[in-house]
């Protein structure tokens, strides 16, 4: 399922994971233990990211967007899809999206995806969730993460200066060495086109 809509651009939060990690390590060296979650700099940065991902999930999936009724429009066109029923991702690739995007010369395409669920490994192996972003059927980017209980994999990927025409964007997820159970609305993929 995919629908076209118009959306204003919302910037991703500025994250300083390296600095936050350094501050937590300094605390550990000074006190012999990591800071409590409420005082952890890494936890604060993670909270910023979680709030942004929650905004994306609620705005793009749960609430959805309707076409703008005013004259002024953003140059961004968006497409989104998400799982509307529980899913179990295994070795066979699960398609999160399959968009055909018509655009002009030098278009920028931002592809976003997120999968959250409970991962489990097969006996004697490590479960790994792999997500592949495909452009016109060819892998443009691959992301992988080990699964251990509650897990989330989420990433943005920018395709720049695309030639005028139609670009097919697909996102596929698969798990080697185990599986991940994804709840309703726990997986989505979006594409934003800026011309």
Backbone torsions as a table, in degrees:
resi	resn	phi	psi	omega
1	UNK	NA	129.6	174.5
2	UNK	-146.6	140.0	178.8
3	UNK	-129.1	147.6	175.4
4	UNK	-91.6	141.8	178.7
5	UNK	-153.2	167.7	178.0
6	UNK	-111.8	138.1	-176.1
7	UNK	-144.8	144.6	173.1
8	UNK	-78.2	147.1	-177.4
9	UNK	-75.7	134.2	174.5
10	UNK	-119.0	123.0	-176.4
11	UNK	-69.9	145.1	173.7
12	UNK	-70.6	151.7	-178.3
13	UNK	-69.6	151.6	175.2
14	UNK	-76.6	120.8	-179.2
15	UNK	-114.1	135.2	176.9
16	UNK	-120.5	70.4	-177.1
17	UNK	-67.4	-36.6	-180.0
18	UNK	-64.8	-48.0	178.9
19	UNK	-63.9	-38.8	179.4
20	UNK	-65.0	-42.0	177.8
21	UNK	-62.7	-42.1	178.7
22	UNK	-61.7	-42.0	179.4
23	UNK	-64.6	-40.9	178.2
24	UNK	-66.5	-36.8	178.2
25	UNK	-67.9	-38.0	177.1
26	UNK	-62.9	-41.2	177.3
27	UNK	-61.2	-42.8	-179.4
28	UNK	-63.4	-42.7	179.7
29	UNK	-64.8	-37.8	-178.1
30	UNK	-76.7	-31.6	-172.5
31	UNK	-115.9	-6.0	178.3
32	UNK	78.5	5.9	178.1
33	UNK	-155.5	159.3	177.3
34	UNK	-72.4	153.5	178.4
35	UNK	-67.1	154.9	176.4
36	UNK	-61.4	155.2	-176.3
37	UNK	-54.8	-35.3	-178.6
38	UNK	-70.6	-18.6	-178.8
39	UNK	-111.7	-3.4	-177.0
40	UNK	-71.8	129.6	177.7
41	UNK	-67.8	-37.0	178.2
42	UNK	-64.3	-40.2	179.4
43	UNK	-63.0	-36.9	178.8
44	UNK	-66.9	-40.1	177.3
45	UNK	-66.9	-39.4	178.3
46	UNK	-63.7	-37.0	178.7
47	UNK	-64.1	-38.4	176.4
48	UNK	-59.8	-46.9	-179.1
49	UNK	-65.2	-42.2	179.7
50	UNK	-62.0	-39.5	179.1
51	UNK	-65.1	-39.8	178.4
52	UNK	-66.3	-44.6	179.4
53	UNK	-64.7	-34.7	176.1
54	UNK	-64.5	-42.1	176.9
55	UNK	-59.2	-47.3	-179.5
56	UNK	-60.8	-45.9	-178.5
57	UNK	-62.7	-47.7	-177.6
58	UNK	-69.6	-40.6	-176.2
59	UNK	-75.8	-38.7	-174.6
60	UNK	-89.2	-29.7	-173.7
61	UNK	-107.2	-60.7	-169.6
62	UNK	-71.8	-52.4	-178.4
63	UNK	-82.1	-37.1	-176.9
64	UNK	74.5	174.6	179.2
65	UNK	-124.6	149.9	173.8
66	UNK	-114.3	158.5	-179.5
67	UNK	-63.3	142.1	-178.1
68	UNK	-64.6	140.3	-179.9
69	UNK	-103.2	0.3	179.7
70	UNK	-101.2	164.4	-177.0
71	UNK	-69.7	-44.0	-177.4
72	UNK	-74.5	129.2	-179.3
73	UNK	-129.8	151.5	174.1
74	UNK	-73.8	148.9	176.8
75	UNK	-75.4	4.2	-178.8
76	UNK	-95.8	129.2	172.0
77	UNK	-111.6	138.6	-176.3
78	UNK	-124.1	152.1	178.3
79	UNK	-135.7	139.1	-179.0
80	UNK	-145.7	152.9	173.7
81	UNK	-148.0	154.8	179.6
82	UNK	-157.5	162.3	179.1
83	UNK	-76.6	130.9	-179.2
84	UNK	-103.9	0.7	177.4
85	UNK	-143.4	155.9	178.9
86	UNK	-55.4	144.8	-178.8
87	UNK	-134.7	150.4	174.9
88	UNK	-119.7	112.6	-177.6
89	UNK	-93.1	125.4	178.3
90	UNK	-124.7	-148.0	-176.4
91	UNK	-69.4	-34.4	178.7
92	UNK	-69.9	126.1	-177.2
93	UNK	-58.4	133.8	175.5
94	UNK	-100.3	125.2	-177.7
95	UNK	-83.3	118.4	177.0
96	UNK	-85.5	-32.6	177.0
97	UNK	-158.7	157.6	175.8
98	UNK	-149.7	89.7	-174.4
99	UNK	-106.0	138.3	168.0
100	UNK	-105.7	109.8	-174.2
101	UNK	-106.5	117.0	176.2
102	UNK	-89.7	130.4	-175.8
103	UNK	-152.9	167.7	179.1
104	UNK	-87.8	-174.4	-179.4
105	UNK	-66.2	143.7	177.6
106	UNK	59.2	33.5	178.5
107	UNK	-72.0	150.4	174.1
108	UNK	-107.7	135.3	179.4
109	UNK	-124.6	117.5	176.8
110	UNK	-100.5	121.0	179.2
111	UNK	-106.7	127.8	178.9
112	UNK	-123.4	142.9	172.7
113	UNK	-147.0	158.6	176.9
114	UNK	-153.6	135.9	175.0
115	UNK	-132.5	126.3	177.2
116	UNK	-127.8	131.7	179.9
117	UNK	-173.4	-171.9	178.5
118	UNK	-105.4	115.4	-177.7
119	UNK	-94.3	149.6	177.6
120	UNK	-142.7	137.0	178.8
121	UNK	-91.6	149.9	170.7
122	UNK	-71.7	154.9	178.5
123	UNK	-55.7	130.4	176.8
124	UNK	78.2	11.4	178.8
125	UNK	-142.0	167.1	178.1
126	UNK	-108.4	124.0	178.1
127	UNK	-74.1	134.6	178.6
128	UNK	-131.2	123.3	176.7
129	UNK	-90.3	125.6	-179.8
130	UNK	-119.6	129.2	176.7
131	UNK	-118.2	130.7	-178.1
132	UNK	-119.1	126.1	172.2
133	UNK	-94.5	123.7	-178.0
134	UNK	-112.5	138.0	174.2
135	UNK	-116.8	116.4	-177.4
136	UNK	52.5	41.4	175.7
137	UNK	83.5	-5.2	-179.4
138	UNK	-108.9	137.1	-179.7
139	UNK	-62.3	122.0	177.4
140	UNK	-98.3	-29.6	179.5
141	UNK	-158.4	146.9	178.5
142	UNK	-130.3	133.1	179.0
143	UNK	-124.6	137.9	-179.4
144	UNK	-137.0	146.5	179.1
145	UNK	-149.1	137.8	175.2
146	UNK	-69.2	144.8	-180.0
147	UNK	-106.7	135.3	175.5
148	UNK	-155.6	92.5	-177.8
149	UNK	74.2	-141.8	-179.3
150	UNK	-65.1	125.1	-175.2
151	UNK	-141.5	151.1	174.3
152	UNK	-136.3	135.4	170.0
153	UNK	-125.8	130.5	-175.1
154	UNK	-152.5	137.8	-179.7
155	UNK	-160.1	149.1	169.6
156	UNK	-101.2	152.7	176.3
157	UNK	-146.7	128.7	-175.0
158	UNK	-108.0	126.3	173.5
159	UNK	-104.0	120.6	-173.6
160	UNK	-110.4	154.3	173.0
161	UNK	50.9	54.5	178.4
162	UNK	-79.0	143.1	178.1
163	UNK	-69.6	151.6	-179.9
164	UNK	-58.3	138.3	178.9
165	UNK	146.7	-149.7	179.4
166	UNK	-116.3	126.3	177.4
167	UNK	-113.1	128.6	175.6
168	UNK	-91.2	125.3	177.5
169	UNK	-115.7	127.3	177.0
170	UNK	-131.1	145.8	173.4
171	UNK	-126.8	127.0	-179.8
172	UNK	-124.5	145.2	178.5
173	UNK	-125.4	141.0	175.3
174	UNK	-149.4	159.4	-179.1
175	UNK	-125.4	128.4	172.4
176	UNK	-103.8	141.4	176.9
177	UNK	74.4	18.6	179.2
178	UNK	165.8	-146.4	-177.8
179	UNK	-159.7	165.0	173.9
180	UNK	-136.4	130.0	177.1
181	UNK	-92.4	120.1	-176.6
182	UNK	-109.4	123.0	-179.2
183	UNK	-74.9	169.0	178.1
184	UNK	-54.7	131.9	-177.9
185	UNK	63.6	20.0	178.1
186	UNK	-90.3	-1.9	178.3
187	UNK	-139.3	139.3	176.4
188	UNK	-156.8	162.6	172.3
189	UNK	-140.9	143.6	179.4
190	UNK	-137.2	153.4	173.9
191	UNK	-134.1	129.3	176.7
192	UNK	-113.3	128.5	-178.0
193	UNK	-111.3	126.0	176.7
194	UNK	-117.7	121.1	-180.0
195	UNK	-108.3	NA	NA
